[in-house]
Amino acid sequence: MAEFTDKPGYSFNPGPPPEVSRFFRNKELLPAFSFHDVEPEEHAVGFTVAKAMNVDVLESIQGALQQAIDEGIPYDQFARELKPRLRRLGWWGVKDQIDPLTGKVQSVQLGSPRRLKTIYRANMRSARAAGQWDRIQRSKRALPYLVYLLGPSERHRPTHQAKSGLVLPVDDPFWQTWYPPNGWNCACHVRQITRREAETRGIGQSPRIPMRDTFNPRTGEIKPVPSGIDPGWESNPGLVRQRHMERLLAEKLDAATPGIARVAARDMATSWRMQRIHDGSAKGSAPVAMLPEELAGALGSRTRVVQYSDYTSTKGRMRHPEVTANEFAHIDRMLSEGSVYQRSEHSSRIFTETREDGVWVAVVKATRDGGELFLSTYYRASARYARRHFTSDNLVREGK
């Protein structure tokens, strides 16, 4: 019988996976009184800590976690450096706080060593899992299966232990809910494997997922959750983010809150799919930014979602080789804060932003029926070119 090990026979420190760092960095702050106030889908795109109602507190915790991800900081150092900051902000110990849902004052636990450990573990594991899902999608042709593995915990939940060693295709519906971590302090994980290893281990059948009803004391809602998964953990954060990028953004971004919409658009602008569209290895289009409402209205557009297509990519690679995939990370800021100029045709606007390497220019154009917006041109120009072509005569908005 073949033996397998889930630990490599070598080690090195390549730094944080970019997908993990990007997943966490692009989260929008979501102040909330209770964990139950935020849906699992919102957790995938927003950063929240129960009872952290102050933005300064949320920013401090998020910043410390981001540094921990990027620099590989262990928990003891994370807690030692963050605790004094939270004390200075008044977010430590038991204090009175107003519940915005009821308007009543409650005595609640704010920061504590136990809470910091929970915050650290939950966010680090979720970010790593989401980043891994991004890599899984990129490499699933070569590694088309996942195997469910238990973590190093001394005791395991029986429902999690029952999944140990389960091998299923990457795209099996099982991973939409049972993609670890699957609860508080859950250390389960998956490993991506080849078809040959999957066949040797034994490819399983997608198991039935029994459900149980859970009660949300904040909303009074009764919601079905897979048995064995803690409420709030019943979604695959990486898959949710991918769906936000690929489907929700294209169809529902206009209905989303502005913060979540911008987070999802930033994700897509720096995603592997966007890189493939830009280098010509993928077809179709992808959202890259949200156009301010007043500008979208001026273009006669019914949407604020700005997309980048493979047609624009093909044209741009030939004319503007200076535009790399990394440059699309600036699009959201350009559209929100850059200078705006009107063209002779009313269906498009020119955006400019001055950077160290020159003046960057983006043109956003609406389709004839106003149903879509596209980034039709993106390039770098000289300051002289910009002065000659972009003047106060056609200036709509001066950049910040």
LINRAUR-V746704 format. One record per residue. N is the residue number from 0. RES is the residue in three letters. SS is DSSP state (A for helix, B for strand, O for the rest). PHI is phi in whole degrees, -180 to 180 (none if undefined). PSI is psi in degrees with one decimal (none if undefined). Layout:
n=N res=RES ss=SS phi=PHI psi=PSI
n=N res=RES ss=SS phi=PHI psi=PSI
This chain:
n=0 res=MET ss=O phi=none psi=133.4
n=1 res=ALA ss=O phi=-70 psi=144.0
n=2 res=GLU ss=O phi=-109 psi=143.2
n=3 res=PHE ss=O phi=-126 psi=147.6
n=4 res=THR ss=O phi=-124 psi=142.0
n=5 res=ASP ss=O phi=-102 psi=13.7
n=6 res=LYS ss=O phi=-118 psi=134.5
n=7 res=PRO ss=O phi=-70 psi=155.9
n=8 res=GLY ss=O phi=-88 psi=19.9
n=9 res=TYR ss=O phi=-151 psi=168.9
n=10 res=SER ss=O phi=-148 psi=147.9
n=11 res=PHE ss=O phi=-159 psi=167.2
n=12 res=ASN ss=O phi=-120 psi=89.0
n=13 res=PRO ss=O phi=-82 psi=1.7
n=14 res=GLY ss=O phi=90 psi=175.5
n=15 res=PRO ss=O phi=-69 psi=139.0
n=16 res=PRO ss=O phi=-59 psi=132.1
n=17 res=PRO ss=A phi=-61 psi=-31.2
n=18 res=GLU ss=A phi=-66 psi=-38.0
n=19 res=VAL ss=A phi=-67 psi=-48.6
n=20 res=SER ss=A phi=-61 psi=-42.7
n=21 res=ARG ss=A phi=-68 psi=-40.0
n=22 res=PHE ss=A phi=-56 psi=-46.6
n=23 res=PHE ss=A phi=-77 psi=-39.5
n=24 res=ARG ss=A phi=-63 psi=-33.6
n=25 res=ASN ss=O phi=-85 psi=4.4
n=26 res=LYS ss=O phi=-73 psi=138.3
n=27 res=GLU ss=B phi=-87 psi=145.0
n=28 res=LEU ss=B phi=-70 psi=130.3
n=29 res=LEU ss=O phi=-129 psi=87.3
n=30 res=PRO ss=O phi=-59 psi=136.6
n=31 res=ALA ss=B phi=-152 psi=144.1
n=32 res=PHE ss=O phi=-78 psi=-33.6
n=33 res=SER ss=O phi=-136 psi=150.7
n=34 res=PHE ss=A phi=-59 psi=-30.8
n=35 res=HIS ss=A phi=-74 psi=-9.7
n=36 res=ASP ss=A phi=-80 psi=-10.9
n=37 res=VAL ss=O phi=-120 psi=126.7
n=38 res=GLU ss=O phi=-75 psi=156.1
n=39 res=PRO ss=A phi=-55 psi=-38.4
n=40 res=GLU ss=A phi=-65 psi=-33.3
n=41 res=GLU ss=A phi=-73 psi=-32.6
n=42 res=HIS ss=A phi=-61 psi=-30.3
n=43 res=ALA ss=O phi=-70 psi=-24.0
n=44 res=VAL ss=O phi=-121 psi=-5.0
n=45 res=GLY ss=B phi=-129 psi=153.6
n=46 res=PHE ss=B phi=-108 psi=124.0
n=47 res=THR ss=O phi=-140 psi=149.0
n=48 res=VAL ss=O phi=-135 psi=124.6
n=49 res=ALA ss=B phi=-56 psi=134.5
n=50 res=LYS ss=O phi=76 psi=-0.9
n=51 res=ALA ss=B phi=-91 psi=83.1
n=52 res=MET ss=O phi=-89 psi=-14.2
n=53 res=ASN ss=O phi=-91 psi=129.7
n=54 res=VAL ss=A phi=-62 psi=-36.3
n=55 res=ASP ss=A phi=-61 psi=-38.0
n=56 res=VAL ss=A phi=-68 psi=-47.0
n=57 res=LEU ss=A phi=-60 psi=-42.8
n=58 res=GLU ss=A phi=-64 psi=-38.2
n=59 res=SER ss=A phi=-66 psi=-44.0
n=60 res=ILE ss=A phi=-69 psi=-44.9
n=61 res=GLN ss=A phi=-62 psi=-42.6
n=62 res=GLY ss=A phi=-63 psi=-40.0
n=63 res=ALA ss=A phi=-67 psi=-38.3
n=64 res=LEU ss=A phi=-69 psi=-40.6
n=65 res=GLN ss=A phi=-61 psi=-42.3
n=66 res=GLN ss=A phi=-64 psi=-38.7
n=67 res=ALA ss=A phi=-63 psi=-40.3
n=68 res=ILE ss=A phi=-66 psi=-48.5
n=69 res=ASP ss=A phi=-71 psi=-32.4
n=70 res=GLU ss=A phi=-111 psi=1.9
n=71 res=GLY ss=O phi=66 psi=36.9
n=72 res=ILE ss=O phi=-75 psi=127.7
n=73 res=PRO ss=O phi=-73 psi=167.6
n=74 res=TYR ss=A phi=-60 psi=-45.2
n=75 res=ASP ss=A phi=-57 psi=-42.5
n=76 res=GLN ss=A phi=-70 psi=-41.2
n=77 res=PHE ss=A phi=-56 psi=-49.3
n=78 res=ALA ss=A phi=-69 psi=-40.0
n=79 res=ARG ss=A phi=-63 psi=-37.9
n=80 res=GLU ss=A phi=-83 psi=-30.9
n=81 res=LEU ss=A phi=-83 psi=-34.1
n=82 res=LYS ss=A phi=-55 psi=-48.9
n=83 res=PRO ss=A phi=-61 psi=-35.3
n=84 res=ARG ss=A phi=-66 psi=-42.4
n=85 res=LEU ss=A phi=-68 psi=-34.5
n=86 res=ARG ss=A phi=-63 psi=-42.1
n=87 res=ARG ss=A phi=-65 psi=-31.4
n=88 res=LEU ss=O phi=-83 psi=-2.8
n=89 res=GLY ss=O phi=81 psi=11.8
n=90 res=TRP ss=O phi=-104 psi=72.3
n=91 res=TRP ss=O phi=-158 psi=142.8
n=92 res=GLY ss=O phi=79 psi=-166.0
n=93 res=VAL ss=B phi=-95 psi=126.1
n=94 res=LYS ss=B phi=-144 psi=164.1
n=95 res=ASP ss=B phi=-81 psi=138.4
n=96 res=GLN ss=B phi=-147 psi=143.8
n=97 res=ILE ss=B phi=-84 psi=127.0
n=98 res=ASP ss=O phi=-79 psi=113.7
n=99 res=PRO ss=O phi=-64 psi=-18.4
n=100 res=LEU ss=O phi=-76 psi=-39.8
n=101 res=THR ss=O phi=-107 psi=-19.0
n=102 res=GLY ss=O phi=78 psi=4.1
n=103 res=LYS ss=O phi=-94 psi=151.6
n=104 res=VAL ss=B phi=-85 psi=130.5
n=105 res=GLN ss=B phi=-125 psi=149.6
n=106 res=SER ss=B phi=-89 psi=114.3
n=107 res=VAL ss=B phi=-128 psi=156.3
n=108 res=GLN ss=B phi=-86 psi=121.0
n=109 res=LEU ss=O phi=-95 psi=-124.8
n=110 res=GLY ss=O phi=-71 psi=145.7
n=111 res=SER ss=O phi=-162 psi=159.3
n=112 res=PRO ss=A phi=-56 psi=-39.9
n=113 res=ARG ss=A phi=-66 psi=-42.0
n=114 res=ARG ss=A phi=-66 psi=-40.2
n=115 res=LEU ss=A phi=-62 psi=-38.6
n=116 res=LYS ss=A phi=-66 psi=-41.1
n=117 res=THR ss=A phi=-65 psi=-43.9
n=118 res=ILE ss=A phi=-61 psi=-45.2
n=119 res=TYR ss=A phi=-63 psi=-51.5
n=120 res=ARG ss=A phi=-65 psi=-46.3
n=121 res=ALA ss=A phi=-63 psi=-45.4
n=122 res=ASN ss=A phi=-74 psi=-39.4
n=123 res=MET ss=A phi=-64 psi=-44.8
n=124 res=ARG ss=A phi=-69 psi=-39.7
n=125 res=SER ss=A phi=-66 psi=-42.6
n=126 res=ALA ss=A phi=-64 psi=-43.4
n=127 res=ARG ss=A phi=-65 psi=-39.9
n=128 res=ALA ss=A phi=-65 psi=-41.6
n=129 res=ALA ss=A phi=-66 psi=-41.6
n=130 res=GLY ss=A phi=-64 psi=-38.5
n=131 res=GLN ss=A phi=-65 psi=-37.9
n=132 res=TRP ss=A phi=-62 psi=-38.0
n=133 res=ASP ss=A phi=-61 psi=-45.0
n=134 res=ARG ss=A phi=-68 psi=-35.3
n=135 res=ILE ss=A phi=-60 psi=-43.1
n=136 res=GLN ss=A phi=-66 psi=-33.8
n=137 res=ARG ss=A phi=-73 psi=-29.6
n=138 res=SER ss=O phi=-114 psi=16.3
n=139 res=LYS ss=O phi=-72 psi=-15.2
n=140 res=ARG ss=O phi=-68 psi=-40.5
n=141 res=ALA ss=O phi=-85 psi=-31.5
n=142 res=LEU ss=O phi=-127 psi=81.2
n=143 res=PRO ss=O phi=-86 psi=4.3
n=144 res=TYR ss=B phi=-129 psi=155.4
n=145 res=LEU ss=B phi=-122 psi=144.7
n=146 res=VAL ss=B phi=-119 psi=132.3
n=147 res=TYR ss=B phi=-83 psi=128.5
n=148 res=LEU ss=B phi=-129 psi=145.3
n=149 res=LEU ss=O phi=-82 psi=153.9
n=150 res=GLY ss=O phi=-87 psi=-171.2
n=151 res=PRO ss=O phi=-84 psi=13.9
n=152 res=SER ss=O phi=-62 psi=149.1
n=153 res=GLU ss=O phi=-71 psi=-36.2
n=154 res=ARG ss=O phi=-123 psi=141.5
n=155 res=HIS ss=O phi=-119 psi=146.5
n=156 res=ARG ss=O phi=-64 psi=134.8
n=157 res=PRO ss=A phi=-55 psi=-38.8
n=158 res=THR ss=A phi=-68 psi=-32.7
n=159 res=HIS ss=A phi=-75 psi=-40.6
n=160 res=GLN ss=A phi=-63 psi=-32.2
n=161 res=ALA ss=O phi=-67 psi=-20.9
n=162 res=LYS ss=O phi=-91 psi=-9.1
n=163 res=SER ss=O phi=-57 psi=127.1
n=164 res=GLY ss=O phi=85 psi=-1.1
n=165 res=LEU ss=O phi=-67 psi=128.1
n=166 res=VAL ss=B phi=-114 psi=123.8
n=167 res=LEU ss=B phi=-142 psi=155.9
n=168 res=PRO ss=B phi=-59 psi=151.6
n=169 res=VAL ss=O phi=-54 psi=-40.1
n=170 res=ASP ss=O phi=-92 psi=13.1
n=171 res=ASP ss=O phi=-66 psi=138.7
n=172 res=PRO ss=O phi=-57 psi=-21.2
n=173 res=PHE ss=A phi=-55 psi=-38.9
n=174 res=TRP ss=A phi=-75 psi=-8.5
n=175 res=GLN ss=A phi=-69 psi=-28.6
n=176 res=THR ss=A phi=-118 psi=-40.0
n=177 res=TRP ss=O phi=-95 psi=41.8
n=178 res=TYR ss=O phi=-99 psi=115.6
n=179 res=PRO ss=O phi=-71 psi=156.6
n=180 res=PRO ss=O phi=-75 psi=147.3
n=181 res=ASN ss=O phi=-116 psi=27.5
n=182 res=GLY ss=O phi=165 psi=175.5
n=183 res=TRP ss=O phi=-63 psi=130.0
n=184 res=ASN ss=O phi=64 psi=15.3
n=185 res=CYS ss=O phi=-74 psi=127.1
n=186 res=ALA ss=O phi=-110 psi=13.9
n=187 res=CYS ss=O phi=-64 psi=157.5
n=188 res=HIS ss=B phi=-155 psi=174.1
n=189 res=VAL ss=B phi=-122 psi=157.8
n=190 res=ARG ss=B phi=-129 psi=136.8
n=191 res=GLN ss=B phi=-88 psi=132.3
n=192 res=ILE ss=B phi=-134 psi=165.4
n=193 res=THR ss=O phi=-78 psi=165.8
n=194 res=ARG ss=A phi=-62 psi=-39.3
n=195 res=ARG ss=A phi=-62 psi=-46.5
n=196 res=GLU ss=A phi=-66 psi=-37.3
n=197 res=ALA ss=A phi=-62 psi=-42.7
n=198 res=GLU ss=A phi=-67 psi=-35.0
n=199 res=THR ss=A phi=-69 psi=-42.1
n=200 res=ARG ss=A phi=-69 psi=-34.8
n=201 res=GLY ss=O phi=108 psi=108.8
n=202 res=ILE ss=O phi=-77 psi=126.4
n=203 res=GLY ss=O phi=-87 psi=174.3
n=204 res=GLN ss=O phi=-95 psi=140.7
n=205 res=SER ss=O phi=-59 psi=115.3
n=206 res=PRO ss=O phi=-74 psi=154.5
n=207 res=ARG ss=O phi=-67 psi=139.9
n=208 res=ILE ss=O phi=-109 psi=97.1
n=209 res=PRO ss=O phi=-68 psi=145.8
n=210 res=MET ss=B phi=-115 psi=156.8
n=211 res=ARG ss=B phi=-136 psi=149.3
n=212 res=ASP ss=B phi=-83 psi=134.1
n=213 res=THR ss=B phi=-122 psi=146.4
n=214 res=PHE ss=B phi=-105 psi=127.4
n=215 res=ASN ss=O phi=-93 psi=109.0
n=216 res=PRO ss=O phi=-67 psi=-15.6
n=217 res=ARG ss=O phi=-83 psi=-36.8
n=218 res=THR ss=O phi=-109 psi=-14.2
n=219 res=GLY ss=O phi=79 psi=4.3
n=220 res=GLU ss=O phi=-79 psi=139.4
n=221 res=ILE ss=B phi=-104 psi=122.1
n=222 res=LYS ss=B phi=-130 psi=134.0
n=223 res=PRO ss=B phi=-75 psi=134.6
n=224 res=VAL ss=B phi=-133 psi=140.4
n=225 res=PRO ss=B phi=-56 psi=133.6
n=226 res=SER ss=O phi=-62 psi=130.6
n=227 res=GLY ss=O phi=100 psi=-10.2
n=228 res=ILE ss=O phi=-111 psi=132.6
n=229 res=ASP ss=O phi=-67 psi=140.6
n=230 res=PRO ss=O phi=-54 psi=135.3
n=231 res=GLY ss=O phi=96 psi=-12.5
n=232 res=TRP ss=O phi=-114 psi=14.6
n=233 res=GLU ss=O phi=-88 psi=24.4
n=234 res=SER ss=O phi=-135 psi=156.0
n=235 res=ASN ss=O phi=-89 psi=107.0
n=236 res=PRO ss=A phi=-61 psi=-36.0
n=237 res=GLY ss=A phi=-67 psi=-39.5
n=238 res=LEU ss=A phi=-68 psi=-39.8
n=239 res=VAL ss=A phi=-61 psi=-44.4
n=240 res=ARG ss=A phi=-64 psi=-40.5
n=241 res=GLN ss=A phi=-64 psi=-41.8
n=242 res=ARG ss=A phi=-67 psi=-37.9
n=243 res=HIS ss=A phi=-59 psi=-38.6
n=244 res=MET ss=A phi=-74 psi=-44.7
n=245 res=GLU ss=A phi=-90 psi=-35.2
n=246 res=ARG ss=A phi=-118 psi=-53.0
n=247 res=LEU ss=A phi=-61 psi=-38.9
n=248 res=LEU ss=A phi=-65 psi=-43.7
n=249 res=ALA ss=A phi=-68 psi=-30.8
n=250 res=GLU ss=A phi=-108 psi=-31.7
n=251 res=LYS ss=A phi=-126 psi=4.6
n=252 res=LEU ss=A phi=-60 psi=-35.4
n=253 res=ASP ss=A phi=-64 psi=-24.3
n=254 res=ALA ss=A phi=-93 psi=-10.6
n=255 res=ALA ss=O phi=-78 psi=161.0
n=256 res=THR ss=O phi=-64 psi=148.1
n=257 res=PRO ss=A phi=-55 psi=-39.6
n=258 res=GLY ss=A phi=-64 psi=-48.6
n=259 res=ILE ss=A phi=-66 psi=-37.9
n=260 res=ALA ss=A phi=-61 psi=-44.1
n=261 res=ARG ss=A phi=-69 psi=-36.9
n=262 res=VAL ss=A phi=-61 psi=-47.9
n=263 res=ALA ss=A phi=-64 psi=-40.0
n=264 res=ALA ss=A phi=-66 psi=-39.6
n=265 res=ARG ss=A phi=-64 psi=-39.0
n=266 res=ASP ss=A phi=-58 psi=-47.6
n=267 res=MET ss=A phi=-66 psi=-38.2
n=268 res=ALA ss=A phi=-63 psi=-23.9
n=269 res=THR ss=O phi=-115 psi=15.3
n=270 res=SER ss=O phi=-85 psi=166.9
n=271 res=TRP ss=A phi=-65 psi=-32.2
n=272 res=ARG ss=A phi=-65 psi=-41.1
n=273 res=MET ss=A phi=-62 psi=-41.1
n=274 res=GLN ss=A phi=-61 psi=-38.5
n=275 res=ARG ss=A phi=-71 psi=-37.7
n=276 res=ILE ss=A phi=-63 psi=-41.1
n=277 res=HIS ss=A phi=-68 psi=-39.3
n=278 res=ASP ss=A phi=-86 psi=0.3
n=279 res=GLY ss=O phi=90 psi=5.2
n=280 res=SER ss=O phi=-93 psi=-1.0
n=281 res=ALA ss=O phi=-137 psi=145.8
n=282 res=LYS ss=O phi=-100 psi=167.7
n=283 res=GLY ss=O phi=99 psi=-160.5
n=284 res=SER ss=B phi=-137 psi=164.4
n=285 res=ALA ss=B phi=-145 psi=140.7
n=286 res=PRO ss=B phi=-66 psi=140.5
n=287 res=VAL ss=B phi=-127 psi=-13.9
n=288 res=ALA ss=B phi=-170 psi=167.3
n=289 res=MET ss=B phi=-112 psi=126.1
n=290 res=LEU ss=O phi=-81 psi=135.1
n=291 res=PRO ss=O phi=-52 psi=143.2
n=292 res=GLU ss=A phi=-58 psi=-40.8
n=293 res=GLU ss=A phi=-67 psi=-33.0
n=294 res=LEU ss=A phi=-74 psi=-39.1
n=295 res=ALA ss=A phi=-62 psi=-42.0
n=296 res=GLY ss=A phi=-64 psi=-37.0
n=297 res=ALA ss=A phi=-66 psi=-26.9
n=298 res=LEU ss=O phi=-86 psi=-1.7
n=299 res=GLY ss=O phi=73 psi=25.2
n=300 res=SER ss=O phi=-94 psi=141.3
n=301 res=ARG ss=O phi=-90 psi=-4.8
n=302 res=THR ss=O phi=-127 psi=156.4
n=303 res=ARG ss=O phi=-108 psi=-1.1
n=304 res=VAL ss=B phi=-80 psi=118.9
n=305 res=VAL ss=B phi=-97 psi=124.6
n=306 res=GLN ss=B phi=-111 psi=156.8
n=307 res=TYR ss=B phi=-122 psi=126.1
n=308 res=SER ss=B phi=-109 psi=163.9
n=309 res=ASP ss=A phi=-67 psi=-25.8
n=310 res=TYR ss=A phi=-65 psi=-47.5
n=311 res=THR ss=A phi=-63 psi=-37.9
n=312 res=SER ss=A phi=-62 psi=-46.2
n=313 res=THR ss=A phi=-61 psi=-44.4
n=314 res=LYS ss=A phi=-66 psi=-41.1
n=315 res=GLY ss=A phi=-70 psi=-35.3
n=316 res=ARG ss=A phi=-63 psi=-35.0
n=317 res=MET ss=A phi=-76 psi=-41.0
n=318 res=ARG ss=A phi=-89 psi=-30.9
n=319 res=HIS ss=O phi=-134 psi=73.2
n=320 res=PRO ss=O phi=-66 psi=-13.3
n=321 res=GLU ss=O phi=-72 psi=-14.4
n=322 res=VAL ss=O phi=-86 psi=106.4
n=323 res=THR ss=O phi=-95 psi=168.4
n=324 res=ALA ss=A phi=-61 psi=-31.6
n=325 res=ASN ss=A phi=-65 psi=-25.2
n=326 res=GLU ss=A phi=-68 psi=-18.6
n=327 res=PHE ss=A phi=-73 psi=-10.3
n=328 res=ALA ss=A phi=-66 psi=-19.2
n=329 res=HIS ss=A phi=-91 psi=-9.6
n=330 res=ILE ss=A phi=-60 psi=-45.8
n=331 res=ASP ss=A phi=-58 psi=-44.4
n=332 res=ARG ss=A phi=-67 psi=-39.9
n=333 res=MET ss=A phi=-59 psi=-44.6
n=334 res=LEU ss=A phi=-72 psi=-27.8
n=335 res=SER ss=A phi=-87 psi=-34.0
n=336 res=GLU ss=A phi=-125 psi=-12.6
n=337 res=GLY ss=O phi=-75 psi=169.8
n=338 res=SER ss=B phi=-72 psi=146.8
n=339 res=VAL ss=B phi=-125 psi=133.7
n=340 res=TYR ss=B phi=-126 psi=146.5
n=341 res=GLN ss=B phi=-95 psi=136.2
n=342 res=ARG ss=O phi=-92 psi=171.9
n=343 res=SER ss=O phi=-62 psi=-33.9
n=344 res=GLU ss=O phi=-88 psi=132.6
n=345 res=HIS ss=O phi=-77 psi=-7.8
n=346 res=SER ss=O phi=-89 psi=7.3
n=347 res=SER ss=B phi=-143 psi=158.7
n=348 res=ARG ss=B phi=-135 psi=147.7
n=349 res=ILE ss=B phi=-105 psi=132.8
n=350 res=PHE ss=B phi=-117 psi=137.7
n=351 res=THR ss=B phi=-130 psi=150.4
n=352 res=GLU ss=B phi=-146 psi=128.7
n=353 res=THR ss=B phi=-90 psi=125.4
n=354 res=ARG ss=B phi=-125 psi=-179.4
n=355 res=GLU ss=O phi=-63 psi=-31.0
n=356 res=ASP ss=O phi=-97 psi=9.6
n=357 res=GLY ss=B phi=137 psi=-169.6
n=358 res=VAL ss=B phi=-100 psi=123.3
n=359 res=TRP ss=B phi=-97 psi=139.4
n=360 res=VAL ss=B phi=-125 psi=132.2
n=361 res=ALA ss=B phi=-130 psi=136.5
n=362 res=VAL ss=B phi=-116 psi=124.6
n=363 res=VAL ss=B phi=-110 psi=129.9
n=364 res=LYS ss=B phi=-128 psi=139.2
n=365 res=ALA ss=B phi=-94 psi=146.2
n=366 res=THR ss=O phi=-70 psi=164.4
n=367 res=ARG ss=O phi=-59 psi=-37.0
n=368 res=ASP ss=O phi=-87 psi=-1.3
n=369 res=GLY ss=O phi=75 psi=10.3
n=370 res=GLY ss=O phi=-84 psi=-18.3
n=371 res=GLU ss=O phi=-143 psi=154.6
n=372 res=LEU ss=B phi=-123 psi=137.0
n=373 res=PHE ss=B phi=-130 psi=145.0
n=374 res=LEU ss=B phi=-80 psi=102.4
n=375 res=SER ss=B phi=-90 psi=-24.1
n=376 res=THR ss=B phi=-149 psi=142.5
n=377 res=TYR ss=B phi=-151 psi=121.3
n=378 res=TYR ss=B phi=-161 psi=171.0
n=379 res=ARG ss=B phi=-107 psi=135.8
n=380 res=ALA ss=B phi=-126 psi=163.1
n=381 res=SER ss=O phi=-80 psi=160.4
n=382 res=ALA ss=A phi=-62 psi=-35.9
n=383 res=ARG ss=A phi=-64 psi=-43.9
n=384 res=TYR ss=A phi=-61 psi=-43.5
n=385 res=ALA ss=A phi=-64 psi=-42.0
n=386 res=ARG ss=A phi=-64 psi=-34.1
n=387 res=ARG ss=A phi=-77 psi=-34.5
n=388 res=HIS ss=A phi=-101 psi=-24.3
n=389 res=PHE ss=O phi=-118 psi=103.4
n=390 res=THR ss=O phi=-121 psi=172.6
n=391 res=SER ss=A phi=-66 psi=-18.1
n=392 res=ASP ss=A phi=-63 psi=-33.3
n=393 res=ASN ss=A phi=-119 psi=22.3
n=394 res=LEU ss=B phi=-76 psi=127.2
n=395 res=VAL ss=B phi=-100 psi=-40.3
n=396 res=ARG ss=B phi=-147 psi=130.5
n=397 res=GLU ss=O phi=-83 psi=135.2
n=398 res=GLY ss=O phi=-68 psi=157.7
n=399 res=LYS ss=O phi=-77 psi=none
